[in-house]
Amino acid sequence: MKRHPNNPILTRQDIPPITPELVDVTSVFNPGAVHWQGEDRLLLRVQTRGRETRLLWADRMDGSNEKWNVRPQLVSLRGIERLPVRAYHVYDPRLTVLEGNLYGVFAVDTDVGCRLAIGICRDGHHFELISFDPDGDRRNGVLFPERVGGRFLRLQRPNAQTLAGGPRSGSQIELVESDDLVTWRVVGPVMDGRWRYWDELIGSGPPPIRTHAGWLHLYHGVATHFASVNIYQVGAVLLDDSNPARVIARSRLNLLEPREPYELTGQVPNVVFPGGMLVDSCDASGVATPYSVLRVYYGAADTCVGMAMTSVKELLDACEPVTS
């Protein structure tokens, strides 16, 4: 992946001070990305100096220079206040257009752990809660952009481990299915982390995209075996078109790692965390071609937003066949 020369493309200075808490914010990072209603959009995670989380839309103004306009209006997940548990933070949105509707999958911090929530955007701005997982600590939920075998599918990461001095994490991505986007059941594991390599702990990045080779998916990997810090990196995996629980190929090397000052230094050092991806073009059937350009939007050191470019072919070439 090649970083955009104007990185970081969004920093805390770009956040409009529309409320007192958004004056001189701490950070903006981990955006979701979507092409919706003729526009490229990012849904930004903004952190106040009270360490509270707020969501804001940004619209692309200049694609070649990655200039974005942040809308001066907070984004709500309406209905979250009626849950039987208190939602402290709603964050890390992953955006999917599915059957003509825009959905967001959100991580929600509660007293009983992290839960996944799904919202639908009907008015072009706010989301309405349609699904909340009552049980199970998990993060990094992403919806597939179409049904597979008549079912809605979601990738997610069970939080089965605790990072030293950090939040709960996990070393497995699993597939779940639903008939109505409300109630979900586990299909089975998709992939595990690789101990002592760059992706010991793992989690889904942007929603997968359909290619003629299968479902192409970016994920983050965390190397934990260094004495001082955890290192967040980006890799790719190719999933079977009709059975996405089966891995066809996977990148042995990371494809993006923290190297630049804005990735190495910040609230959480040594982090590149992919959350959004825009595909520049697809064929007549809506499938990304080998030469489709991909713009990957990522949080850098939990402090600002970066963008890196690649192509479907480059990612597929980086994936090695999995034999077992």
N, C-alpha and C positions, 0 to 999 in steps of 0.2 A: 504494500500500500504506500502511496505517495502523499505526504502531508501537503495541504494547501499552503502556498507561500504567505498567505495573510493570517495564518494561525497565530494565536487563538482567534477564532472568528467571533466569539462572544465572550465578554468578560463582565464582571460586576458593574463596570462603568456604563454598560449598555442597558441596564435595568432602570426604567423610569420610576421616579420616586412618587408613585401615585397614592401611596398611603404612608403614614409616618413610619411604619415598620419596614418599608421598602426604600427608605433613605439610607444610602451608603450600605447596601447589602454586603454580605460576606462572600457570596459565591453564586455562580450559575453553572449547572453541569447536568450530565446524564439526560439529554433530551430524547424524546421520541420524534420521529420524522414521518411525514405523510404527504402525498400529493392528493389534494382534496379540493373539489370544486374549482378546478383549474389553477390552483395555487400550490406551491411548495410551502410547507409549514413545519415548524418545530414547536413542540410543547416542552417548555423549559422547566427544569427543577431549580427553583431559586431558594436560597437559604438566607434568612434574616440574621441580624446580629444576636437575636434571641435564640438562634438555632431552631427556628420554626421554618417549615417548608411551605412554599407557595408555588403555584403553577401559573405560567404566563405563555401565551402564544407569541410566536415570531413568524413574520412573513418574509419570504425572499424578495429583496429589491433588485439585486444584481447577482446573477448566478456565477458569472466568471470571476468576480471578486469576492463572492460569498458575503455579501452585505445583507443584513437582516434588520427588519424593523420590528421591535418588540411592542406589542399592543399594550396600551395603558389600561388594561382591565384584567383583574384576577379571574382565573378559571376555577370553577367549582365542580366537585363531584357530588351532585345533589342526591340526597338520600343517605349519605354516609353518616349523617347526624342521627339517624333513626336506628342505627345498629344497636344490638344489646350490649356491645362492648365499646369502649371509648377509642376513637381513632385519633392518635396523636399526630401522625405524619402520613400523608398520601403522596407518594413519590415514585420516581423512576418509571414514567409512563412508556408503554410500548403500544404503538398505534397500528391498526390494521383496517383496511377497507375490505369489507366482507358483504357480498350480496347487496352492494349499493349503500351500505351504511358504514359510518365511521365508528370504530370501537377503540377503547383504550383499556389496557390491562394495567392495573396499578398495584404497587406494593403498599400495604397499610400496616403501620406499626400500632400494636395494641398492647394491653397489659398481659395478654396471653400469648404473645409472639407476633410474628409477621404473617399476615394473611394476604391473599390475592383477591382483588375486586375487579369487576368488569363494568365499564360504563359505556353508554351509547351517546353520541353527540348528535342531537336532533336539530339544534338551532345554530350550528356552525361555530359555537363557542364553548358552552358548558357541556358537561357530561351528566347523564342520569344513571344512577346505580341500577344495574339489572342482575348482578350476581355477586355474592360474597361467600368465600369459603369459611364456614364456621369452625372447622377443625383443621389441624395440620399446619405446622410452621413451614412456609415456603416463600420463595421469591422468584424473580426473573421469569414471569409468565408471559408467553407470547402466543397470540392466536394465528393459526394458518389463514391465509387469505381466501380460502375456499374449502368447501366440504370435501372430505376424502371418504369414499365408500358410504356416502350419505350422512356422515357424522361431522360435527364440528370438532376440531382438534386443537389442543393447546400443549405447548412444551412448558415445563416448569422445573424448578430446582428445589427439592426438599432440603430444608435447613437442618442437617443432621449433625453438624460439627460447629465448634466455636473457635474462631480465630483467636490467637493469643492477644489479649488486650483489645479485641475487636468484636464485631457482631457475629451472630450465627451464620454459618455458610454451609456448603455441601459439596460433595464430590460426585454427584450424579445428576443427569438430566433425564426426566421421565416424560412419557406421553400420557395425556388424559383425553377423554372423549366426552361429548355431550350431545343430546338430542335437541336441546333448547337453549344452550348457552348459559343456563342457570345452574343445573345440577351436573356435576362432573364425576367421572369414575376413572380410575387408573387403568390404563392399558398395559403398561409395563415400562421397564427401564429402556433408555435409548443408548446412553453412553456413560462411561465412568471417567473420572480423572485418572491421570497417569502419574503415579507416585515417583518422586525424585526427578521429574521433568518440569517443563514450563507450565503444565496445566494439571496440577495436583487437585485443586478445587476448581469447579467449573460452573458456568451458568449461561443461559441463553442470552444472546444479544438481540438484534432486531428480528422481527418476524421473518420466517424463511420465505424465499422466493422460488417460484417454479421455473425450472430450466428444462431443456430437453434431456438432460442427464439425470434429473431428479430434483429433490428439494435442496436448495443450497442455503446453508445456515451459518451465520457467524456466531461465535460464542466467546466468552472471556474465560481465560485460565489464570489461576493464581499459583505462583511458585512460592511455597511457604518454607522451604528448607534452607533459606538463607538466615543467618544469625540475627540480622538487624530488622529486616522489613519483609512484608509480602509484596510481590511484584505482580501487577495485573497486566495481562497481555491479551492479544486477540488472535483467534484461529478460525478455521473453517471446517465444516463437515458437510458431506453430501448424504442425504437420506433418500431411501427408496420412494419412488413416486406414489405407489399404491399402498405401501406399508412403511410409513415414516418412522416406525420403531426400529427399522433395520438400517444400520449404517453401511453405506457402500464404500465411502472413502473419507479420509480425515487428514488434515495437515499435520505432518510430523513436527514442523517448525512453527513458531509463532509468526504471524504476518504483520504484526505491529506491536512494538514494545516501547516502554517509556525511554525516551532519549533526549527530548528537548527540555529546556529549563522549566517550561510551564507544565510539563508532564512529570518531572522529577521532584518539583517543589510545590507544595500547597498544603491544603488541609489534610489530605492523605497522600503522602509522597509515592512516587513510582506507580502511577495508575493511568492506563488508557482503558476506558470502559465503554464499549459500543452499545448504543441504545436505539439508534435510528439509522435508516438507510434508504436512499432514494435511487430508483432505477431510471435511467434517462430514456429508455425506449424498450418496447417489447414488440414481438411479431403480431400478426393479425389475430392469433389465438390467445394473446395475452401472456405469452411465455417469454421470459428474458432470453435473448440470444447470446451466443458466446462473446460477442463484441459489445454488449450492453455495458455502458459505463455506470459504475456504482459509486455513489457518494456516501461515505460512512461517517456518521456524526457520533462523537464520543466525548465523554467527560474526561478531562485531564486533571489529575491530582485532586479530584472532587472540588475543583476551584473554577474552572473555565471550560469552554467548549472548543473542541478541535474538529477538523474535517480531514479525512484521508480518502483519496480516490484509488479505484482499482477497476477491474472488469470481471465479468463472469468467467471468461477464459482464464484469466490470471489466477482466480481463486480455484477453479477446477484443476488447473495444472499443478497447484500447490497441494492438492489432496491426493494421498496415496491410497490405493485399494486396501480395504480391510478384509482379511481372509478368515477371521474367526470372530 
